[in-house]
Amino acid sequence: MSTARIAPRRRLAVALVLAASLAAATATPAEAAGGWAGGGLSRLFDYELTLLHNSDGESQLLGASGQPDYGGIARFATVVDQQRDAALARDPNGPLIQRRGVLLVSSGDNFLAGPEFNASLEKGVPYYDAIALDEIGYDSFTLGNHDFDFGPDITADFIESFESDVPFLSANLDVSAEPRLAALEAEGRIASSVVIRERGRRIGVIGLTTPDLPSISSPRGVEVFDELAEIVQGEVDDLTAEGANIIILSSHLQGIGEELGLVPQLSDVDIVVAGGGGELLAETGTPLAPGDTVVGAYPAEAVDADGTLVPVVATTGDYKYVGRLVTTFDRHGNLTGIDDSSGPVRVSGVGPDAVAPNPTIQAEVVEPVAASVAALAAEVIGASEVDLDGTRTAVRTTETNLGSLVADSLLVRATALAPEFGAPAPDVSLQNGGGIRNDAVIPAGPITELDTFDVLPFSNFVSVVPEVPRAQFKEIMENAVAGVENTSGAFAQISGFSFTYDPAGLAQVLDAEGNVVTAGTRVLDVALDDGTVLVAGGAVIDGPAINVATIDFSARGGDGYPFRGLPFATLGDSYQQALSDYISEDLGGVITADDYPEGGEGRITP
């Protein structure tokens, strides 16, 4: 056991009332120990639970990214209603099921910075996302990493936007150092787990958040614990003692492989809902949104510490699918079957399964958000002579012209703003590739304010870290390339210097405090634009420290950047505003092919 303190347990019990209507699919008992059976009749006293789920909605309220005919929060709501009605209906010719129940859970990333969430920030509480999600009627939300991107106060605003008392769950977070979140915890709005009374059964739901939260988001005083198996098992045991005999883990661990690896360390968890990885699980023949790729069967399976088979489910985000797991449990809470009808249900506005949007959400959420986004799209701030590459793989592995544009905007705007905030002028700038989010090539032509939000959606602020020792700067650059083969978001787009690195070199390893555990050998040469050499042949050249412009996320150690608590000044402009001002003011509205050629200009050489 590590020395990490175990998070305090918080619990909330709620009662649910769900409406009943049309026909439901059924499940059968398992035909062999440790397995499940699909189709056929269920036993008289089995309890049928339909678990509806999604994750990573990420404020894609108007439609899925690049697929506007699919997803969308108003159409998603309609599909949820249809699935609830179908799950609770009784088929007179079907099996004899004593009780049926339905739950709807989100496994995290319930909102995300960007042009759509910007409409909420401009409007204020209640946020549009919360209005829609409240109307849909979730039974629980897991707290994901993006739910903290704007800091705990916006997290609190989001939760307070709900009129219902739906709980937000995470068993491995301690929010006591954040007054607003602590107050919500005292009210039961934030909890480790929840007991839901659903049509004759007490069902426990446990939340779990990625331990990487401090390095990939902005939780400020929220403490994160990484003894996940011990924490979850403690919750399971307590929930079982309280009479819950169906236990669901709703986790946001950034990849279903994490959940599959956790299950063998647990006992008595019946279902796991994974979030954060975007995996689409489905059987052959399942209707999918165009271009979507299935990574495995629905559900995935893992064997727990007692040798029991546990279903692990996930869906990709953007409100494109409603996950549907149809299960039966015996009176003792043993999972006895998973129905063949289980799988993701596509949310479509076209084709044979097209649905009409929920009229309330369409009027109260979709239409005002669409108007806000349209206003951003109509505001032209400049033009580019060249295609600008912001694709995810590119900005996380190599120099791109859009990455250079963003890094230049940080350096230029930080230089202009620094005197006002008593900070020194920066020598160089770094922009983590993970903070560039449009995942597309912006074609040559007009550049709008909406484009800048698409590229830089987070609440990151331009900052200057003064007097960074050269040896530490070399460590910072080693971090930037340590995960390049894994398309790590830490990969740096740069300005004010150039560097070469060897991807075959030893990757740097850091501990949780940013201290070097294994020194990297990938960074070979670093030179400022004025010719000053900082690193040559992998060796640091003695000389004055340098001033680094970056975003506050990175300055605080986000993506593992080893600034290690160096003081920094935040300069009052978001990185999106810096990019907008740089294009419209400093570049006079013109991004030239000479300044930003396709493929970059040689700032980074592998």
BELZINOR-V480705 format. One record per helix or strand. SS is the DSSP state (~ for helix, > for strand). FROM is the first residue (numbers start at 1). TO is the last residue. If there is no record, write none. Layout:
SS|FROM|TO + SS|FROM|TO
This chain:
>|11|15 + >|27|28 + >|37|38 + >|47|54 + >|64|64 + >|67|67 + >|70|70 + ~|73|88 + >|99|106 + ~|115|123 + ~|128|136 + >|140|142 + ~|145|148 + ~|152|160 + >|167|169 + >|173|174 + ~|179|186 + >|190|191 + >|193|198 + >|201|209 + ~|213|216 + >|223|224 + ~|228|241 + >|246|252 + ~|256|263 + >|271|275 + >|281|281 + >|296|296 + >|300|303 + >|309|313 + >|321|329 + >|335|338 + >|343|346 + >|348|348 + >|354|354 + ~|359|378 + >|380|384 + >|388|389 + ~|392|395 + ~|401|421 + >|428|432 + ~|433|435 + >|441|442 + >|445|448 + ~|449|455 + >|461|468 + ~|470|482 + ~|484|486 + >|492|495 + >|497|501 + >|509|510 + >|516|518 + >|523|528 + >|533|536 + >|539|540 + >|546|551 + ~|552|555 + ~|558|560 + >|569|574 + ~|575|586 + >|590|591 + >|604|605
